[in-house]
Amino acid sequence: MSTKGSASEQLRAGQPLLVETFAEWREAARELLVHDVPPEAVSWSTPYAGGDLFSGAPPMAEPTHNSSNPPQPAPDAPRHPPPHVPRSLMDMLQSAACCRVPDRWAFLYRVIWRWQRGEHEVQSPADEDGARLHAMVKAVHREEHDMHAYIRFRERPPEAGPPRFVAWYEPQHDVLPQVAEHFISRMGKVSWMIATPEASVLWDGHTLHNTGPLVKNSEDLEDTGEALWLTYYRSVFNPARLNQSVMQQHIPSHRWKNLPEGKIVPQMISEAARGARKTGQYEAVGQRKGTTIPIAPEDAQPERQQPSKLDECRRCELWQFATQAVGGEGPKKAKIMFVGEQPGDQEDLTGQPFVGPAGKLLDRVCEAAGVDRETIYVTNAVKHFKWEPRGKRRLHKTPAQKEIEACHYWLEKELAHVKPTVIVALGATALKSVMRTANVTLKNSLGKPVFHEGHWIVTTYHPSYVLRVPGEDAKHEAFQVMVDSLKLAHDLLNRQPEEPPA
């Protein structure tokens, strides 16, 4: 205020009080109250010249005095003691000062003038001025919340230099300083800038810099990672639960133009109206859990179309927690097929079977048995990785029988395509899947081949068992069992089928 003169000096000079910030208004209001200057004697001015963007507050009454000849405080007028305003009212005034209404400074002075005169009901929503004050505060807090929610930072390329992230926003009220403090606490030492038509702030990781208004330039807001965000947004969009009226109610239409996802929302809404919503409902209903009701085949409805690609499989819930489905690999017409339990952590990430430690041990078994690993088809009974978290690791979890049964659909396809003569079941899970029954045990099947549904079945340990069994002697014994089982499988290639005993 020093460059403009004090409030009383500006009034004596016939000038309106020019106020830009709440601190300037508070200093001017304090001086005016000390000199007992009534609200109708003051003309306030602000650099903001926009229209009234605030619809929640009632309009102010027109002043009754002649603004061209306002009363002025006399130099020798008695001075009143400095005003005492409670913290709750001062906080409300500071928030309301951010509300962009043309008469905000005059209205705030009217409120504090009435309080100073003993009219404490001015802080109550039941009072006309109090109701408008509460509405202004509510509008400012809502704008802060919206700015937290709807700002979208875009990452700039490293060669462009700081700031690393930039965002453009068009606030309806002057809440940029408060919002900047929020993002300082959220983003730490990462540099960023928020630009608005009225003002901008730049955080360099240590200091917040206030800059002038900027004009939006789409080239400055390009983000190479935005395509990834839009892909994620499409993937979580559920057309079956789309409620367009609620969407528009939660996010006003004027917010969408500066949101990256605003470019694709109209298309997704259009697709939902053309049938994607119905498809989404079918899929959601199909995933619901329920009680299995026995029904005669002749009374059952026609079977639903089964998935044609492994990546599209939703026959059990394991797909929701795995990175990808892992199919089999090997010659198209292999004579020996290895069937394991399920992919491991490394297989889940690479999409290939037996590439982890168990796969390397299987290579050693083939070498010791004198069988070429490249001539064997390898697959798993369950195609998705079932795991449980243990710190930062994903630990293997044995599949349930219902998951084995659900995945047998894919194993049948592989058996029909490869047509192996001998199937080597690696472990109990693989044995149950191949035999289509849970009433078999690994212990009773070791070294006892059976002829089942056109294939010889040989049972042996899973490679992971050899890796985790304690003791070197036990490891060596388990490894030798696997070698002997593979030699037996190779010998069965030339043996005539023998029906197992009843």
Secondary structure as the mmCIF struct_conf table of DSSP 4:
data_model
#
loop_
_struct_conf.conf_type_id
_struct_conf.id
_struct_conf.beg_label_comp_id
_struct_conf.beg_label_asym_id
_struct_conf.beg_label_seq_id
_struct_conf.end_label_comp_id
_struct_conf.end_label_asym_id
_struct_conf.end_label_seq_id
TURN_TY1_P TURN_TY1_P1 SER A 2 LYS A 4
HELX_RH_AL_P HELX_RH_AL_P1 ALA A 7 ARG A 12
TURN_TY1_P TURN_TY1_P2 ALA A 13 GLY A 14
HELX_LH_PP_P HELX_LH_PP_P1 GLN A 15 PRO A 16
STRN STRN1 LEU A 17 LEU A 18
BEND BEND1 THR A 21 THR A 21
HELX_RH_AL_P HELX_RH_AL_P2 PHE A 22 VAL A 34
TURN_TY1_P TURN_TY1_P3 HIS A 35 ASP A 36
HELX_RH_3T_P HELX_RH_3T_P1 PRO A 39 ALA A 41
STRN STRN2 TRP A 44 SER A 45
BEND BEND2 PRO A 47 PRO A 47
BEND BEND3 GLY A 56 ALA A 57
HELX_LH_PP_P HELX_LH_PP_P2 PRO A 58 PRO A 63
BEND BEND4 HIS A 65 HIS A 65
TURN_TY1_P TURN_TY1_P4 SER A 67 SER A 68
BEND BEND5 ASN A 69 ASN A 69
TURN_TY1_P TURN_TY1_P5 PRO A 75 ASP A 76
HELX_LH_PP_P HELX_LH_PP_P3 ALA A 77 PRO A 83
HELX_RH_AL_P HELX_RH_AL_P3 ARG A 87 ALA A 96
TURN_TY1_P TURN_TY1_P6 ALA A 97 CYS A 98
BEND BEND6 CYS A 99 CYS A 99
TURN_TY1_P TURN_TY1_P7 PRO A 102 ASP A 103
HELX_RH_AL_P HELX_RH_AL_P4 ARG A 104 GLN A 116
TURN_TY1_P TURN_TY1_P8 ARG A 117 GLY A 118
HELX_RH_3T_P HELX_RH_3T_P2 HIS A 120 GLN A 123
BEND BEND7 SER A 124 SER A 124
TURN_TY1_P TURN_TY1_P9 PRO A 125 ALA A 126
BEND BEND8 ASP A 127 ASP A 127
HELX_RH_AL_P HELX_RH_AL_P5 GLU A 128 TYR A 150
STRN STRN3 ARG A 154 GLU A 155
HELX_LH_PP_P HELX_LH_PP_P4 ARG A 156 PRO A 157
HELX_RH_3T_P HELX_RH_3T_P3 PRO A 158 ALA A 160
BEND BEND9 PRO A 162 PRO A 162
BEND BEND10 ARG A 164 ARG A 164
STRN STRN4 PHE A 165 TRP A 168
BEND BEND11 GLN A 172 ASP A 174
HELX_RH_AL_P HELX_RH_AL_P6 LEU A 176 MET A 187
TURN_TY1_P TURN_TY1_P10 GLY A 188 LYS A 189
STRN STRN5 TRP A 192 ALA A 195
BEND BEND12 PRO A 197 GLU A 198
STRN STRN6 SER A 200 TRP A 203
BEND BEND13 GLY A 205 HIS A 206
STRN STRN7 LEU A 208 THR A 211
HELX_RH_3T_P HELX_RH_3T_P4 SER A 218 LEU A 221
TURN_TY1_P TURN_TY1_P11 THR A 224 GLY A 225
HELX_RH_AL_P HELX_RH_AL_P7 GLU A 226 VAL A 236
HELX_RH_3T_P HELX_RH_3T_P5 PRO A 239 ARG A 241
HELX_RH_AL_P HELX_RH_AL_P8 GLN A 244 HIS A 250
BEND BEND14 ILE A 251 ILE A 251
HELX_RH_AL_P HELX_RH_AL_P9 SER A 253 TRP A 256
TURN_TY1_P TURN_TY1_P12 LYS A 257 ASN A 258
BEND BEND15 LEU A 259 LEU A 259
HELX_RH_3T_P HELX_RH_3T_P6 PRO A 260 LYS A 263
TURN_TY1_P TURN_TY1_P13 ILE A 264 ILE A 264
HELX_RH_AL_P HELX_RH_AL_P10 VAL A 265 GLU A 271
HELX_RH_PI_P HELX_RH_PI_P1 ALA A 272 ALA A 276
HELX_RH_AL_P HELX_RH_AL_P11 ARG A 277 GLY A 286
TURN_TY1_P TURN_TY1_P14 GLN A 287 GLN A 287
HELX_RH_3T_P HELX_RH_3T_P7 PRO A 297 ASP A 299
BEND BEND16 ALA A 300 ALA A 300
HELX_LH_PP_P HELX_LH_PP_P5 GLN A 301 PRO A 307
BEND BEND17 SER A 308 LYS A 309
HELX_RH_3T_P HELX_RH_3T_P8 LEU A 310 GLU A 312
BEND BEND18 ARG A 315 CYS A 316
HELX_RH_3T_P HELX_RH_3T_P9 GLU A 317 GLN A 320
TURN_TY1_P TURN_TY1_P15 PHE A 321 PHE A 321
BEND BEND19 ALA A 322 GLN A 324
STRN STRN8 GLU A 329 GLU A 329
BEND BEND20 GLY A 330 GLY A 330
TURN_TY1_P TURN_TY1_P16 LYS A 332 LYS A 333
BEND BEND21 LYS A 335 LYS A 335
STRN STRN9 ILE A 336 GLY A 340
BEND BEND22 GLU A 341 GLU A 341
HELX_RH_AL_P HELX_RH_AL_P12 ASP A 345 THR A 350
BEND BEND23 GLY A 351 GLY A 351
BEND BEND24 PRO A 353 PHE A 354
BEND BEND25 GLY A 356 GLY A 356
HELX_RH_AL_P HELX_RH_AL_P13 PRO A 357 ALA A 369
TURN_TY1_P TURN_TY1_P17 GLY A 370 GLY A 370
HELX_RH_3T_P HELX_RH_3T_P10 ARG A 373 THR A 375
STRN STRN10 ILE A 376 ASN A 380
BEND BEND26 ALA A 381 VAL A 382
BEND BEND27 HIS A 384 HIS A 384
STRN STRN11 TRP A 387 ARG A 390
TURN_TY1_P TURN_TY1_P18 GLY A 391 LYS A 392
STRN STRN12 ARG A 393 HIS A 396
HELX_LH_PP_P HELX_LH_PP_P6 THR A 398 ALA A 400
HELX_RH_AL_P HELX_RH_AL_P14 GLN A 401 VAL A 418
BEND BEND28 THR A 421 THR A 421
STRN STRN13 VAL A 422 LEU A 426
BEND BEND29 GLY A 427 GLY A 427
HELX_RH_AL_P HELX_RH_AL_P15 ALA A 428 MET A 435
TURN_TY1_P TURN_TY1_P19 ARG A 436 ARG A 436
BEND BEND30 ALA A 438 ALA A 438
HELX_RH_AL_P HELX_RH_AL_P16 LEU A 442 SER A 445
STRN STRN14 LEU A 446 LEU A 446
TURN_TY1_P TURN_TY1_P20 GLY A 447 GLY A 447
STRN STRN15 VAL A 450 HIS A 452
TURN_TY1_P TURN_TY1_P21 GLU A 453 GLY A 454
STRN STRN16 HIS A 455 THR A 460
HELX_RH_AL_P HELX_RH_AL_P17 PRO A 463 ARG A 468
BEND BEND31 VAL A 469 GLY A 471
HELX_RH_AL_P HELX_RH_AL_P18 GLU A 472 ASP A 491
HELX_RH_3T_P HELX_RH_3T_P11 LEU A 492 ASN A 494
BEND BEND32 ARG A 495 ARG A 495
HELX_LH_PP_P HELX_LH_PP_P7 GLN A 496 PRO A 497
HELX_LH_PP_P HELX_LH_PP_P8 GLU A 499 PRO A 501
#
